Amino acid sequence: MTTSTIAPVRGASRGVAMRGGARRCASSAVRGGAAKRAGGVLARAGLREVDEASFDAEVLGSTTPVLVDFWASWCGPCKLIGKIVEKADVEYGDALKVVKIECDGNPALVEKYKVYGLPTLIMFKDGVCVEESKNEGAISYDKLKVWVTQHAGIAAPAK
């Protein structure tokens, strides 16, 4: 019998430890969010879900800015921000590429980009991570528009 490498964080009221030191959100008991695999890319709710195999082509190789949403199916705040990210995907159209990365299945990306809390948004532009663009935790749509403008240089869509 093997034991899990995930252990509770003592004294932390908001989560439990994840592999690589990341913390799970407080509602880690919530499970769900099925995704279907098609090659290296997953499709979920109209958004592109990338994994370690497709990350370089989908994110680093993109000619448009890419908003990457690191999420997990057990994370309640990830589900809340997921709707906001989906709205951004629709409203920004071709000006912004929006992808999701499921953290549990992609530990190398979680470690490489130092994802310590969920949800985490990171902006990529011209094949590199935009400096100071990491946003951990839930965010409103209005704040997301400001964040996108600040880190991708894209004007917010008109209402």
N, CA, C and O of each residue as an XYZ file, in Angstrom:
636
protein
N       0.843     -1.182      0.000
C       0.000      0.000      0.000
C       0.887      1.243      0.000
O       1.842      1.331      0.771
N       0.566      2.203     -0.868
C       1.343      3.431     -0.929
C       0.575      4.546     -0.248
O      -0.653      4.520     -0.166
N       1.311      5.512      0.232
C       0.670      6.657      0.868
C       0.789      7.860     -0.038
O       1.722      7.954     -0.835
N      -0.133      8.763      0.078
C      -0.157      9.964     -0.736
C       0.935     10.928     -0.290
O       1.317     10.957      0.880
N       1.433     11.720     -1.246
C       2.421     12.745     -0.912
C       1.748     14.053     -0.540
O       2.422     15.055     -0.300
N       0.429     14.051     -0.490
C      -0.304     15.256     -0.146
C      -0.649     15.203      1.334
O      -1.273     14.247      1.793
N      -0.250     16.212      2.074
C      -0.488     16.242      3.515
C      -1.100     17.578      3.897
O      -0.859     18.582      3.227
N      -1.884     17.605      4.958
C      -2.478     18.874      5.389
C      -1.411     19.888      5.800
O      -0.354     19.524      6.316
N      -1.704     21.142      5.565
C      -0.833     22.227      6.003
C      -1.299     22.645      7.388
O      -2.428     23.110      7.547
N      -0.460     22.488      8.370
C      -0.833     22.835      9.740
C      -0.910     24.354      9.877
O      -0.030     25.083      9.419
N      -1.969     24.805     10.510
C      -2.125     26.237     10.750
C      -2.627     27.012      9.549
O      -2.761     28.234      9.627
N      -2.908     26.348      8.443
C      -3.402     27.042      7.257
C      -4.906     26.848      7.178
O      -5.381     25.722      7.031
N      -5.638     27.910      7.273
C      -7.091     27.801      7.282
C      -7.676     27.701      5.888
O      -8.848     27.352      5.751
N      -6.895     27.997      4.831
C      -7.448     28.051      3.493
C      -7.133     26.847      2.639
O      -7.630     26.793      1.514
N      -6.345     25.870      3.076
C      -6.084     24.794      2.153
C      -5.203     23.706      2.690
O      -4.842     23.693      3.867
N      -4.858     22.791      1.808
C      -3.942     21.706      2.113
C      -2.830     21.734      1.085
O      -2.973     22.327      0.016
N      -1.728     21.095      1.411
C      -0.572     21.132      0.520
C      -0.822     20.314     -0.732
O      -1.515     19.298     -0.700
N      -0.246     20.773     -1.836
C      -0.276     20.059     -3.103
C       1.140     19.644     -3.421
O       2.087     20.198     -2.862
N       1.303     18.686     -4.302
C       2.648     18.304     -4.725
C       3.417     19.549     -5.143
O       2.850     20.446     -5.766
N       4.677     19.611     -4.814
C       5.503     20.754     -5.185
C       5.281     21.966     -4.290
O       5.799     23.045     -4.579
N       4.519     21.812     -3.207
C       4.342     22.909     -2.274
C       3.128     23.781     -2.536
O       2.837     24.665     -1.730
N       2.401     23.567     -3.643
C       1.228     24.388     -3.911
C       0.123     24.030     -2.929
O       0.063     22.908     -2.427
N      -0.741     24.986     -2.663
C      -1.839     24.731     -1.729
C      -3.140     24.564     -2.483
O      -3.401     25.251     -3.471
N      -3.946     23.646     -2.002
C      -5.278     23.477     -2.563
C      -6.198     24.495     -1.922
O      -5.948     24.963     -0.812
N      -7.268     24.834     -2.631
C      -8.230     25.771     -2.068
C      -9.028     25.104     -0.963
O      -9.001     23.882     -0.813
N      -9.729     25.902     -0.204
C     -10.440     25.399      0.966
C     -11.495     24.368      0.618
O     -11.790     23.493      1.432
N     -12.065     24.450     -0.564
C     -13.126     23.522     -0.937
C     -12.583     22.353     -1.742
O     -13.164     21.974     -2.758
N     -11.477     21.781     -1.296
C     -10.838     20.700     -2.041
C     -11.669     19.437     -2.088
O     -11.366     18.537     -2.871
N     -12.697     19.342     -1.282
C     -13.546     18.157     -1.327
C     -14.469     18.181     -2.541
O     -15.036     17.151     -2.905
N     -14.626     19.345     -3.169
C     -15.487     19.445     -4.338
C     -14.807     18.751     -5.502
O     -13.662     19.063     -5.831
N     -15.490     17.830     -6.114
C     -14.940     17.100     -7.257
C     -15.861     17.298     -8.446
O     -17.061     17.518     -8.277
N     -15.308     17.221     -9.644
C     -16.145     17.321    -10.841
C     -15.382     17.929    -11.979
O     -14.157     18.034    -11.922
N     -16.099     18.340    -13.034
C     -15.474     18.991    -14.176
C     -14.806     18.023    -15.116
O     -13.583     18.045    -15.260
N     -15.577     17.176    -15.758
C     -15.008     16.211    -16.695
C     -14.464     16.912    -17.924
O     -15.050     17.881    -18.406
N     -13.364     16.429    -18.421
C     -12.751     16.948    -19.639
C     -12.458     15.774    -20.555
O     -12.172     14.673    -20.084
N     -12.525     15.999    -21.853
C     -12.282     14.928    -22.815
C     -10.965     15.173    -23.526
O     -10.698     16.282    -23.988
N     -10.147     14.142    -23.613
C      -8.839     14.249    -24.239
C      -8.955     14.034    -25.743
O      -9.616     13.102    -26.203
N      -8.297     14.917    -26.502
C      -8.215     14.792    -27.956
C      -6.780     15.116    -28.325
O      -6.440     16.288    -28.487
N      -5.937     14.117    -28.460
C      -4.513     14.346    -28.670
C      -3.931     14.915    -27.399
O      -4.187     14.390    -26.316
N      -3.150     15.982    -27.505
C      -2.569     16.613    -26.331
C      -3.420     17.754    -25.809
O      -3.041     18.418    -24.844
N      -4.575     17.994    -26.438
C      -5.408     19.128    -26.073
C      -6.737     18.621    -25.540
O      -7.328     17.705    -26.111
N      -7.201     19.200    -24.468
C      -8.484     18.830    -23.882
C      -9.508     19.904    -24.210
O      -9.176     21.088    -24.281
N     -10.744     19.493    -24.410
C     -11.815     20.453    -24.678
C     -12.743     20.485    -23.473
O     -13.212     19.440    -23.020
N     -13.007     21.665    -22.957
C     -13.896     21.806    -21.807
C     -14.567     23.159    -21.889
O     -13.901     24.194    -21.913
N     -15.875     23.147    -21.932
C     -16.670     24.377    -21.919
C     -16.252     25.361    -23.002
O     -16.302     26.571    -22.778
N     -15.844     24.877    -24.163
C     -15.489     25.749    -25.262
C     -14.074     26.306    -25.190
O     -13.605     26.893    -26.165
N     -13.391     26.145    -24.085
C     -12.018     26.628    -23.948
C     -11.046     25.520    -24.303
O     -11.375     24.337    -24.206
N      -9.861     25.902    -24.712
C      -8.820     24.912    -24.990
C      -8.098     24.598    -23.694
O      -7.673     25.492    -22.962
N      -7.972     23.331    -23.434
C      -7.224     22.882    -22.257
C      -5.948     22.233    -22.768
O      -5.996     21.278    -23.544
N      -4.818     22.748    -22.335
C      -3.542     22.206    -22.784
C      -2.895     21.415    -21.662
O      -3.232     21.573    -20.489
N      -1.963     20.564    -22.046
C      -1.215     19.780    -21.071
C       0.268     19.959    -21.356
O       0.655     20.757    -22.209
N       1.089     19.215    -20.641
C       2.535     19.361    -20.801
C       2.983     19.072    -22.229
O       3.925     19.696    -22.718
N       2.322     18.139    -22.901
C       2.710     17.774    -24.265
C       2.369     18.863    -25.281
O       3.084     19.022    -26.271
N       1.298     19.609    -25.054
C       0.856     20.603    -26.030
C       1.183     22.043    -25.634
O       0.920     22.965    -26.406
N       1.747     22.249    -24.457
C       1.985     23.593    -23.932
C       2.868     24.439    -24.852
O       2.522     25.581    -25.156
N       3.984     23.902    -25.289
C       4.903     24.693    -26.118
C       4.221     25.196    -27.387
O       4.352     26.369    -27.737
N       3.499     24.324    -28.072
C       2.842     24.714    -29.319
C       1.678     25.672    -29.072
O       1.531     26.668    -29.780
N       0.856     25.372    -28.074
C      -0.359     26.151    -27.837
C      -0.104     27.496    -27.157
O      -0.788     28.477    -27.449
N       0.868     27.547    -26.259
C       1.095     28.769    -25.478
C       2.348     29.500    -25.954
O       2.273     30.650    -26.385
N       3.483     28.839    -25.877
C       4.740     29.506    -26.238
C       4.826     29.802    -27.729
O       5.492     30.756    -28.131
N       4.166     29.002    -28.548
C       4.193     29.203    -29.993
C       3.094     30.103    -30.518
O       2.998     30.303    -31.728
N       2.270     30.648    -29.653
C       1.147     31.481    -30.076
C       1.616     32.859    -30.532
O       2.527     33.445    -29.947
N       0.982     33.361    -31.577
C       1.302     34.702    -32.070
C       0.451     35.775    -31.391
O       0.697     36.968    -31.568
N      -0.543     35.355    -30.621
C      -1.361     36.298    -29.861
C      -1.095     36.094    -28.370
O      -0.646     35.020    -27.969
N      -1.362     37.097    -27.549
C      -1.201     36.911    -26.104
C      -2.079     35.758    -25.616
O      -3.168     35.523    -26.138
N      -1.581     35.045    -24.603
C      -2.293     33.880    -24.075
C      -2.518     34.050    -22.577
O      -1.572     34.247    -21.814
N      -3.773     33.972    -22.170
C      -4.133     33.950    -20.761
C      -4.208     32.480    -20.370
O      -5.011     31.730    -20.923
N      -3.379     32.069    -19.423
C      -3.364     30.682    -18.957
C      -4.008     30.631    -17.578
O      -3.602     31.340    -16.657
N      -5.015     29.780    -17.456
C      -5.730     29.578    -16.197
C      -5.327     28.221    -15.632
O      -5.719     27.184    -16.168
N      -4.545     28.222    -14.550
C      -4.195     26.982    -13.848
C      -5.343     26.687    -12.886
O      -5.694     27.528    -12.058
N      -5.926     25.493    -12.994
C      -7.117     25.157    -12.226
C      -7.077     23.699    -11.788
O      -6.179     22.946    -12.166
N      -8.062     23.317    -10.988
C      -8.248     21.918    -10.597
C      -9.740     21.671    -10.415
O     -10.481     22.563    -10.005
N     -10.168     20.462    -10.720
C     -11.593     20.131    -10.653
C     -12.137     20.183     -9.230
O     -13.335     20.392     -9.040
N     -11.289     19.997     -8.234
C     -11.714     19.986     -6.841
C     -11.733     21.377     -6.212
O     -12.103     21.519     -5.046
N     -11.345     22.392     -6.954
C     -11.189     23.752     -6.427
C     -12.435     24.599     -6.697
O     -12.722     24.940     -7.844
N     -13.169     24.933     -5.641
C     -14.370     25.752     -5.784
C     -14.111     27.109     -6.415
O     -14.817     27.466     -7.359
N     -13.133     27.894     -5.946
C     -12.839     29.182     -6.571
C     -12.441     29.049     -8.045
O     -12.685     29.961     -8.836
N     -11.830     27.918     -8.417
C     -11.481     27.689     -9.826
C     -12.742     27.610    -10.678
O     -12.770     28.102    -11.806
N     -13.776     26.994    -10.137
C     -15.045     26.894    -10.863
C     -15.679     28.273    -11.016
O     -16.251     28.579    -12.062
N     -15.581     29.100     -9.990
C     -16.138     30.450    -10.072
C     -15.403     31.288    -11.111
O     -16.034     31.934    -11.948
N     -14.086     31.280    -11.061
C     -13.315     32.080    -12.009
C     -13.386     31.483    -13.415
O     -13.174     32.187    -14.403
N     -13.684     30.194    -13.502
C     -13.823     29.558    -14.812
C     -14.861     30.248    -15.672
O     -14.659     30.404    -16.876
N     -15.964     30.663    -15.081
C     -17.013     31.368    -15.821
C     -16.520     32.737    -16.296
O     -16.877     33.185    -17.386
N     -15.712     33.388    -15.488
C     -15.155     34.689    -15.860
C     -14.158     34.527    -17.002
O     -14.137     35.331    -17.933
N     -13.339     33.491    -16.928
C     -12.356     33.218    -17.982
C     -13.071     32.865    -19.289
O     -12.641     33.288    -20.362
N     -14.149     32.099    -19.206
C     -14.935     31.764    -20.400
C     -15.511     33.028    -21.032
O     -15.511     33.167    -22.255
N     -15.998     33.944    -20.208
C     -16.537     35.212    -20.709
C     -15.446     36.003    -21.419
O     -15.685     36.572    -22.484
N     -14.255     36.044    -20.840
C     -13.132     36.749    -21.472
C     -12.785     36.116    -22.815
O     -12.503     36.825    -23.781
N     -12.806     34.794    -22.879
C     -12.509     34.085    -24.122
C     -13.461     34.523    -25.228
O     -13.038     34.752    -26.361
N     -14.732     34.638    -24.906
C     -15.740     35.037    -25.891
C     -15.596     36.510    -26.249
O     -15.583     36.859    -27.429
N     -15.487     37.373    -25.251
C     -15.499     38.812    -25.498
C     -14.217     39.343    -26.138
O     -14.277     40.285    -26.928
N     -13.074     38.767    -25.818
C     -11.825     39.234    -26.428
C     -11.623     38.636    -27.814
O     -10.849     39.170    -28.609
N     -12.305     37.541    -28.113
C     -12.230     36.933    -29.441
C     -10.814     36.558    -29.837
O     -10.071     35.972    -29.049
N     -10.444     36.902    -31.068
C      -9.133     36.535    -31.607
C      -7.982     37.365    -31.043
O      -6.819     37.041    -31.288
N      -8.277     38.420    -30.297
C      -7.216     39.266    -29.733
C      -6.491     38.585    -28.578
O      -5.350     38.932    -28.271
N      -7.145     37.617    -27.933
C      -6.586     36.947    -26.768
C      -6.919     35.469    -26.832
O      -8.075     35.089    -27.018
N      -5.911     34.647    -26.679
C      -6.116     33.201    -26.609
C      -6.215     32.832    -25.134
O      -5.382     33.246    -24.328
N      -7.231     32.057    -24.786
C      -7.438     31.648    -23.399
C      -7.346     30.130    -23.326
O      -8.051     29.420    -24.042
N      -6.465     29.638    -22.449
C      -6.321     28.191    -22.267
C      -6.360     27.869    -20.784
O      -6.112     28.724    -19.933
N      -6.677     26.614    -20.497
C      -6.727     26.141    -19.116
C      -5.758     24.980    -18.964
O      -5.597     24.162    -19.869
N      -5.113     24.924    -17.801
C      -4.199     23.827    -17.485
C      -4.654     23.210    -16.175
O      -4.690     23.880    -15.143
N      -5.001     21.931    -16.220
C      -5.432     21.202    -15.031
C      -4.179     20.829    -14.251
O      -3.329     20.096    -14.756
N      -4.061     21.322    -13.038
C      -2.823     21.208    -12.264
C      -2.448     19.788    -11.872
O      -1.274     19.423    -11.939
N      -3.415     18.985    -11.466
C      -3.086     17.645    -10.984
C      -2.427     16.787    -12.050
O      -1.591     15.944    -11.726
N      -2.782     16.980    -13.310
C      -2.217     16.173    -14.379
C      -0.986     16.765    -15.033
O      -0.426     16.160    -15.947
N      -0.552     17.932    -14.589
C       0.565     18.630    -15.230
C       1.543     19.193    -14.204
O       1.762     20.404    -14.158
N       2.135     18.320    -13.377
C       2.994     18.800    -12.290
C       4.243     19.540    -12.766
O       4.731     20.422    -12.060
N       4.764     19.209    -13.931
C       5.967     19.897    -14.417
C       5.668     21.366    -14.708
O       6.496     22.231    -14.422
N       4.492     21.659    -15.274
C       4.120     23.052    -15.544
C       3.832     23.803    -14.246
O       4.175     24.978    -14.113
N       3.204     23.123    -13.297
C       2.935     23.726    -11.989
C       4.248     24.129    -11.325
O       4.361     25.221    -10.768
N       5.229     23.248    -11.388
C       6.534     23.538    -10.784
C       7.279     24.621    -11.557
O       7.831     25.544    -10.959
N       7.295     24.512    -12.887
C       8.039     25.469    -13.712
C       7.547     26.905    -13.512
O       8.346     27.836    -13.422
N       6.221     27.072    -13.445
C       5.659     28.415    -13.324
C       5.286     28.775    -11.883
O       4.591     29.762    -11.640
N       5.754     27.966    -10.940
C       5.614     28.247     -9.509
C       4.164     28.571     -9.121
O       3.870     29.612     -8.533
N       3.285     27.650     -9.469
C       1.876     27.794     -9.123
C       1.704     27.273     -7.704
O       1.732     26.064     -7.473
N       1.526     28.183     -6.757
C       1.439     27.824     -5.346
C       0.015     27.867     -4.805
O      -0.244     27.324     -3.732
N      -0.891     28.484     -5.502
C      -2.281     28.572     -5.084
C      -3.182     28.524     -6.299
O      -2.745     28.804     -7.415
N      -4.426     28.172     -6.086
C      -5.371     28.066     -7.192
C      -6.613     28.893     -6.895
O      -7.005     29.042     -5.737
N      -7.222     29.425     -7.929
C      -6.767     29.448     -9.309
C      -5.603     30.426     -9.487
O      -5.443     31.365     -8.708
N      -4.800     30.192    -10.517
C      -3.707     31.094    -10.864
C      -3.815     31.446    -12.337
O      -3.950     30.565    -13.186
N      -3.756     32.738    -12.637
C      -3.746     33.220    -14.014
C      -2.356     33.751    -14.316
O      -1.762     34.461    -13.506
N      -1.840     33.400    -15.497
C      -0.547     33.917    -15.950
C      -0.700     34.321    -17.407
O      -1.311     33.598    -18.194
N      -0.146     35.476    -17.769
C      -0.193     35.958    -19.147
C       1.112     35.618    -19.853
O       2.194     35.787    -19.291
N       1.003     35.137    -21.086
C       2.149     34.866    -21.942
C       2.013     35.720    -23.190
O       0.926     35.850    -23.754
N       3.134     36.303    -23.616
C       3.134     37.147    -24.805
C       4.453     36.942    -25.529
O       5.517     36.950    -24.910
N       4.381     36.761    -26.830
C       5.575     36.539    -27.655
C       6.393     35.355    -27.158
O       7.623     35.382    -27.194
N       5.710     34.323    -26.696
C       6.382     33.088    -26.300
C       7.020     33.085    -24.926
O       7.726     32.137    -24.581
N       6.792     34.121    -24.133
C       7.371     34.160    -22.786
C       6.310     34.576    -21.766
O       5.314     35.218    -22.097
N       6.557     34.192    -20.534
C       5.696     34.581    -19.419
C       5.900     36.072    -19.161
O       7.031     36.525    -18.986
N       4.816     36.826    -19.137
C       4.909     38.261    -18.881
C       5.286     38.469    -17.414
O       4.620     37.974    -16.505
N       6.363     39.207    -17.214
C       6.861     39.451    -15.861
C       5.788     40.106    -14.994
O       5.088     41.014    -15.442
N       5.664     39.643    -13.763
C       4.721     40.185    -12.781
C       3.254     39.978    -13.168
O       2.382     40.684    -12.661
N       2.970     39.025    -14.056
C       1.577     38.847    -14.482
C       0.819     37.806    -13.676
O      -0.394     37.674    -13.845
N       1.484     37.069    -12.813
C       0.807     35.998    -12.078
C      -0.234     36.577    -11.124
O       0.057     37.481    -10.342
N      -1.452     36.042    -11.202
C      -2.533     36.432    -10.302
C      -3.079     35.174     -9.645
O      -3.634     34.307    -10.319
N      -2.924     35.074     -8.331
C      -3.437     33.921     -7.591
C      -4.734     34.302     -6.905
O      -4.842     35.375     -6.311
N      -5.713     33.423     -6.990
C      -6.998     33.640     -6.343
C      -8.040     34.166     -7.307
O      -7.743     34.521     -8.448
N      -9.266     34.207     -6.817
C     -10.389     34.655     -7.632
C     -10.250     36.136     -7.969
O      -9.614     36.899     -7.241
N     -10.852     36.522     -9.078
C     -10.788     37.889     -9.573
C     -12.114     38.199    -10.267
O     -12.701     37.318    -10.894
N     -12.585     39.425    -10.163
C     -13.827     39.811    -10.838
C     -13.542     40.033    -12.319
O     -12.388     40.179    -12.721
N     -14.597     40.057    -13.128
C     -14.401     40.276    -14.557
C     -13.836     41.671    -14.823
O     -12.975     41.829    -15.688
N     -14.304     42.674    -14.098
C     -13.778     44.032    -14.292
C     -12.283     44.096    -13.978
O     -11.522     44.735    -14.705
N     -11.863     43.437    -12.899
C     -10.435     43.413    -12.569
C      -9.648     42.588    -13.580
O      -8.495     42.902    -13.876
N     -10.265     41.531    -14.114
C      -9.602     40.730    -15.143
C      -9.333     41.565    -16.386
O      -8.267     41.447    -16.989
N     -10.290     42.411    -16.779
C     -10.091     43.264    -17.955
C      -8.915     44.218    -17.743
O      -8.113     44.427    -18.653
N      -8.813     44.795    -16.548
C      -7.688     45.686    -16.233
C      -6.385     44.895    -16.283
O      -5.389     45.374    -16.825
N      -6.386     43.685    -15.721
C      -5.206     42.810    -15.703
C      -4.765     42.470    -17.124
O      -3.573     42.517    -17.429
N      -5.719     42.126    -17.998
C      -5.398     41.794    -19.394
C      -4.805     43.009    -20.094
O      -3.804     42.882    -20.800
N      -5.401     44.181    -19.911
C      -4.875     45.396    -20.531
C      -3.461     45.679    -20.044
O      -2.584     46.017    -20.838
N      -3.241     45.543    -18.752
C      -1.933     45.815    -18.163
C      -0.864     44.852    -18.666
O       0.251     45.277    -18.968
N      -1.183     43.565    -18.760
C      -0.157     42.568    -19.051
C      -0.106     42.098    -20.503
O       0.898     41.526    -20.928
N      -1.169     42.328    -21.267
C      -1.165     41.911    -22.671
C      -1.223     43.101    -23.613
O      -0.977     42.962    -24.812
N      -1.548     44.273    -23.073
C      -1.639     45.457    -23.916
C      -2.862     45.449    -24.819
O      -2.868     46.095    -25.866
N      -3.901     44.719    -24.416
C      -5.125     44.620    -25.206
C      -6.200     45.459    -24.525
O      -6.430     45.329    -23.323
N      -6.853     46.317    -25.295
C      -7.934     47.122    -24.737
C      -9.099     46.223    -24.351
O      -9.379     45.226    -25.016
N      -9.767     46.588    -23.275
C     -10.930     45.824    -22.819
C     -12.046     45.923    -23.850
O     -12.233     46.974    -24.463
N     -12.794     44.830    -24.047
C     -13.900     44.873    -25.006
C     -14.998     45.814    -24.519
O     -15.210     45.970    -23.317
N     -15.691     46.438    -25.472
C     -16.802     47.322    -25.116
C     -17.947     46.484    -24.575
O     -18.136     45.337    -24.979
N     -18.706     47.064    -23.664
C     -19.842     46.332    -23.075
C     -20.965     46.186    -24.053
O     -21.996     45.599    -23.726
